[in-house]
Each structure stands twice: as structure tokens, then as C-alpha cells.
Amino acid sequence: MKLDLDAQGYVRGYTDSGEATGVDYDGVVPDDFAETCRDYRYQDGALLLDAERAAQRAASKAEFAEWEALLSWFRWYDNQCMQYQRAQRQQTPFDRDIAALDEQAAVSQARIRALEQKYGGR
């Protein structure tokens, strides 16, 4: 296996086949290496997991999933707002608490803004 390393020795990528430049590595390859290779540092002929880096990457991944879920919720919320407006125009009852939905929208929008500020936008 050839490892592509950055200046600090962290794995940027790797290849098992073909001709590539990089560091030759024939040691033990962790089971999850394909998904988490960037959390490893090559040092003294071994791959060492940087637990802090792995935790940061996992947290970023979880926050990205949260951001996606919030955006999905807003699509549903926007649909509920349209249904509420239609019910108002038609003078028919609406089966949800629009004030509670609006409150949740304010909280969710603040969280979206915080995530986008932390990660530099979408």
C-alpha cells in the first residue's frame, strides 16, 4: 500500500494498486481505514489513530447530519405554513398548532445559522 501523507504525517489518501508516489506501508491496516484514513498518522512505520482528530471528524459528521435534518424539517414546515394559509383563506380549521411550529422554526433557524457560521456556510 502507498500512503499519501501531509506535512505532519497524516494520511491524505492511499492506494492498494497501480503506481503512485508516497510512503510504502505493509503493516496492519485497521478495519475501518477506508472510511477513517484521514484520522491516522504515519509514524515510525506504523499507523497511529489520532483519537482527538477522529472525535472532531465524528462531531462534524453528526452536525452535518443535524443540519440536513433541520433543512428537511423546514421543507415540511413550509408545507404546513402553506396549508395553514389555505385553511385561513377557505375559513376551515387547521389541525396543527401554527404558533408552536413557528416557535420551533425560530429555534431551528438559529441552530442552522450557528452551524453554517461554524462551518463557513453551506
TAPEPE-V248155 format. One record per helix or strand. SS is the DSSP state (~ for helix, > for strand). FROM is the first residue (numbers start at 0). LEN is the number of residues. If there is no record, write none. Layout:
# TAPEPE-V248155
SS&FROM&LEN, SS&FROM&LEN
This chain:
# TAPEPE-V248155
>&1&4, >&9&6, >&22&2, ~&32&7, >&39&4, >&45&4, ~&50&40, ~&97&22
